[in-house]
Amino acid sequence: MFILGTVVCALSTLICWAMTAVRAHPADSSIISLAAIELYLIVYGVYAGVRQAMGASITGEAWEFWGYILTALMLPVGVFIWAMVDKTRWSNLVMSFVGLVVFVMVYRMEEIWWGSAL
């Protein structure tokens, strides 16, 4: 799941950077890339929930792990709302940071669950 998340976040970031350079308003491709991150996080959360329900133990604190997931789930939604309010070129750039931040959060979630990300 971590490698998949890395790919989704990297592609989203690159798409948003490219759209910052060529579009003067929020690009549909940037918004779709945010949706891809959100979809990945939903699947990751379901996967983690099933894993925990089946008895897999978390190396770190469970509240911290689930706090990261909930916070990560709110990021794309919040930035999407902000991008719809601020319809400038820079909204694409702000959307690119969601990919970077979610990557770091997923890395940390993997550390909490397994003790290391890989």
N, C-alpha and C positions, 0 to 999 in steps of 0.2 A: 504493500500500500504506500510506503514511503516513496519509492521510486516513481510510482504513478503520480503522486502528489507533486513531486519535484518537476516532472514533465509538464503537468497542467499549469503549475505556477509559473514556470519559465516561459511557456508559450504565451500565457496571458500577459506577462510583463513585456515580452518582446512585441506582441501585437499592440499593446497600449503605447509603447514607445514609438512604434512606427506611425500610429495614428496621431500621436502628438505632433509629429513632423509634417504630416500631410493634411490634416483636417483642422478646421477652425471651430469645430463644435464636437460634442461627444459622438464618437463613431459607433455604429451598430456592432462592429466587430469587437470593440472594446467592451461593450455591454455584454455581448455574448460570452466573452472570455471571463467576465465576472460571474456569469451564470454557470459556466463550467467549473469554476472554483467552488461555488456554492454547492453544486451537484456533487462534486468530489467530497466536500466536507460532510454532506448528508450521508453519503455512502460510507465514509470513514466512521462517522458516528454510529451508524447502524451496525457496521462490522465490529466496532469496539464494544457496543452493547451486547451483541451476540457472543462475542469472545468472553466478555465478563460473565454473562449469564451461564455460559458453559463451564465456568469455574476457573478460567485463566486468572492468575493473580497479577496485580500491578506492582512493579518494583517500588514506585514512589507512592505519593498520596492520591487516592481516587478523586477527592474533591478538586485537587489541582488539575488533574487530567481532564475531568469533565468541565471545569471552569475554562480551560484552554479551548475545548471544543465549542462551548457556547459562545465565547468571545469571538472565536474565528468565524462562527456562523453569522454573527452580527456584522462583521466588517464589510463583506461585499454588499449587503443590503444597505447599510449606512452610506457607503461611498456611492452606490447607485443613486440613492435619493439626493445626495449632494450634487452629483453630476447632472441630474435633471434640473436642479435649481440653478446651478452655475454652468450655463451652456457656452463655455469658452473652450479654447484649445487645451487649456490647463487641466480641465476635468479628465482628459485622457491620461495625462501624466499622473494625476492623483490616483486614478484607477490602476495604474501600473504598480503602485506601491502595495496594493492589496496582495498581489502575487508574491512580492518579496516578504511581506509581513506574515502571510499565511505559511510560506515555506519555513520560516523560522519557528513559527508556532507548531507546525507539524513535526519538525525536527525535535522540538522540546517535548511534544507529546510522546514521541517514540522513545526518547530518553526516560521519561517518567514510566512508560509501560515496560520496556525491556531492559532499561539500564544503559542502553546505547541506541543510536539511531540506525545503525546498520547491523 
